[in-house]
């Protein structure tokens, strides 16, 4: 977030940082909703979905 503030206002890269930040936030929100629904259905499904989301996130980190 600090990197966004340090970029000049007219910099073209600033828009990419903001889009990336918004996209990542939406992605994490959806992942959280999927995990929550899994736990609402059953504990075992919630745990399975949690493991699946963790493995899904590993390559991107």
C-alpha positions in Angstrom: 0.0 0.0 0.0 2.9 2.3 0.7 4.1 1.8 -2.9 0.8 3.2 -4.2 1.2 6.4 -2.3 4.8 6.9 -3.4 4.0 6.8 -7.1 3.4 10.1 -8.9 -0.2 10.8 -9.5 0.1 10.8 -13.3 2.1 7.5 -13.3 0.5 4.8 -15.5 1.7 2.0 -13.1 -0.4 3.5 -10.3 -3.6 2.3 -12.0 -2.2 -1.2 -12.3 -1.3 -1.3 -8.6 -4.8 -0.2 -7.6 -6.4 -2.8 -10.0 -4.2 -5.5 -8.6 -5.1 -4.5 -5.0 -8.8 -4.5 -5.8 -8.7 -7.8 -7.7 -6.7 -9.5 -4.9 -9.2 -8.2 -2.3 -12.2 -9.6 -4.3 -10.4 -12.9 -4.8 -9.7 -13.2 -1.0 -13.3 -12.3 -0.2 -14.7 -15.0 -2.5 -12.3 -17.5 -1.1 -13.5 -16.7 2.4 -17.1 -17.0 1.4 -16.5 -20.4 -0.2 -14.8 -21.6 3.0 -17.6 -20.2 5.2 -20.3 -22.0 3.0 -18.3 -25.2 3.3 -18.3 -25.0 7.1 -22.0 -24.2 7.1 -22.8 -27.4 5.2 -20.5 -29.6 7.3 -17.3 -29.6 9.3 -15.6 -32.1 7.0 -16.5 -30.2 3.9 -15.3 -27.0 5.5 -12.0 -28.6 6.3 -11.7 -30.0 2.8 -12.5 -26.6 1.2 -10.0 -24.9 3.5 -7.2 -27.3 2.4 -8.2 -26.8 -1.2 -8.1 -23.0 -0.9 -4.7 -23.2 0.8 -3.3 -25.4 -2.0 -4.8 -23.0 -4.5 -3.0 -20.0 -2.9 0.4 -21.6 -2.5 1.6 -21.2 -6.1 0.7 -17.5 -6.1 2.6 -16.6 -2.9 
